[in-house]
Amino acid sequence: MIGKIGSRLRQLRFWRKKRSVAACSACDLLDSDDANVVIANVCGADAASGLEDITKSIQNLQLLYEDVMNGTVLTEILIGAPQMTTTPSLSISADLDHIIYSIGPRTKTLGGVPGEKIIFSDKPASYAMLADKIYNDFV
């Protein structure tokens, strides 16, 4: 009796098989296991590229933060000849030739640009300049 009821219901097509994602052309855009492919298909290549850039920046920022908190990032500073001025106040500075920094497994050398100086008598300004230089290059 129950078997007859089940076969009758099957004949009525009351229960359907699960539809595949590719059942319609719009659904084809979602048919991927890779989230980047789905984002590119739905939102466009520019949005996917922007999202990848943001994700990479966040990962680099996390690496930078961890290395700053756990160790030394700046490993070498090479400068030109120090110069001392006395007017209007005492200032000791030198042209920045290059710096070497390490974050995570990466070590990189950054060259100084003309006019870029390490000011020994103004450490906060020099630290801020070096931090900005590393941040802009790495993140």
N, C-alpha and C positions, 0 to 999 in steps of 0.2 A: 504494500500500500504506500509506504513512505517513498520507496524507490520510484513509483509511478508519479507521485507528486513532484519529486525532484526533477525527473526527466521532463515533465510538462512545463515546469518553471524554466528550465534551460531552453526549451523550445520557444518560450515567450521572449527570450533575450532580456530577461529581467536583470540578470547579473551580466555585466560586461567585463571584458578583460581590461587590465590597466592600460591606459593609452600611453604610447611612447611620447617623449618630449617632442619628437620631430613630426608630430601629427599636424602641425601647421607651420607655415613659413616663419611667422613671428617667433614661434617657440624654438626654432633652430638656433636663434641667437643665444639661447640659454643652455644649449646642449654641449657643455664642456665641464670637465672637472677642474680646470684652471680658472681661478677667480679673475685673474688679469684678462683672460680671453673674454669672459662674460662681460666684464666692465667695459672693455674696448668695444665689444659688439653692441652693447646697450647704450653706453654713454658717449662713445666715440674715442678715437685714438688720443686726442688731446687730453681728455679727462683721465684716461688710463695712464698716460705718460706723466701727467701732473701728480696723480696719486702715487705712482712709483717714485717720483722725485721726493715727495713729502715723506714717504715711508723710509727711503734711504737716508734722508736728512735726520729723521727721528732716530734711526738706528745708529747713525754716526754721532748724534748728540748724546745718546746713551753711552756709547763707548768713550767719548770724550769725558763725560761726567764721571764714569767709573775710574778712568785713569787719573783724572785730577784728584779724586778723593782717595785713591789707593797708591799713588806714586808720583813719579816725575814725568811730565809730558815733554818739557823743553830739555833737550839733552846737550845742546851746544849752541853757543852764540859766537859768531866770528865778526869782529868789528875792525874798523880802520883805526888810525892813530887817534888817541884821545886828544880833545881840544878843551882848553880852559879859557873861559871869559870871565872878566871881573866886573864888567859894567852891563847893565845896571845893577846886577847882583852876580854872585859867584855861580857859575854854571860849568859843569863838566859833562861833555858829551862826546860821542863818536859816531861816525857813519856806520850803519848796519850793513855788513857784507852779506851774511846769510845766517839762517838758524836751521837747526835740525831738531825735529820733534818726533816722538814715538807715541802712537795711540794704538792700543791693542797690538796686533801683529805687524802693523804698518809703521815704517820709518820713512820720513820724507824731509827733503831739504827745500827750504824756501829762500830765494834770493831777496836781498833788500833792493829797494828802488831808490833812485837818486833823491837825496834830501831826507831820506828816512834815517832818523837818528835815535840812538839809545842815550837818554839823558840820565846820567848817573846821579845828578843832584835832584832829580824829580822822578823817583822810583815809581810812584803810582801812575804817572803818565806813560812811562816806559812799559810797565806791566800791562797797562790797558792796550797800548799799541800792539804789543806782542800777542796778547790774548785775542784781540780782534783779527790779527793777521792769521793766526792758527785757526780760529773759528771759521773765518770766511773761506779758508782753503779747504778745511776738512769737512765742515757741515754743509 
